[in-house]
Amino acid sequence: MENLAWGFQMTVLGMGLVFALLGLLWALLTVVLILDKEPKAPVSEQETHAEAERIAAVADDAVGAQVPEPATVNGMQADLVAAILIATMKHKLTLRRQAAPIMRTYWPGSQLFASRWVAAGRTRQNYTWQPRGK
């Protein structure tokens, strides 16, 4: 029982030390933040308004402020060309599955699309070997 009491004492002492150091660090950072503040200079409303007008004038002349012309490809909008391209690629992929046997990369229903090694493993799993004559 004295080992259990010693264990509780060490736990309380260790956790107390950790939290005391965390509190000390918190207080130290708070003091540093209070002492490190920059003084604020008062600014009149007229100066603020003048600065806002100057920034707005510069922003109106900026390169990104003008509206760009829409991109075109052979006279058509680029978005329309991209949509047509996606539709044709999707159509091509859909028809690829229905291609003639010459165009197929593997025969329908065959296991060759995986690999010969995987096909052999599947065959061994489905048909277990049993010695003849026993």
Contacts in CASP RR format, 6 or more apart in sequence:
PFRMAT RR
TARGET T0000
AUTHOR 0000-0000-0000
METHOD contacts of the structure
MODEL  1
MENLAWGFQMTVLGMGLVFALLGLLWALLTVVLILDKEPKAPVSEQETHA
EAERIAAVADDAVGAQVPEPATVNGMQADLVAAILIATMKHKLTLRRQAA
PIMRTYWPGSQLFASRWVAAGRTRQNYTWQPRGK
59 65 0 8 1.000
70 77 0 8 1.000
70 78 0 8 1.000
71 77 0 8 1.000
71 78 0 8 1.000
72 78 0 8 1.000
73 81 0 8 1.000
74 81 0 8 1.000
96 103 0 8 1.000
101 107 0 8 1.000
105 113 0 8 1.000
106 112 0 8 1.000
106 113 0 8 1.000
111 118 0 8 1.000
111 119 0 8 1.000
111 122 0 8 1.000
112 119 0 8 1.000
END
